[in-house]
Amino acid sequence: MQVQCKKNNEFYENCTVYFEFLRKKDTMDYDFEDEYFFTMPAISNN
């Protein structure tokens, strides 16, 4: 369980960094954003 939580937190942190990078470049990655918002509820509800 701890390993899964660590991986979930790492995924969330990496996504946050990526979204911040996109904001700074004033661009969007709609494919990734769709996948992110589809995946987050699944990994958040252990």
Order of alpha helices (4+ residues) and beta strands (2+ residues): alpha-alpha
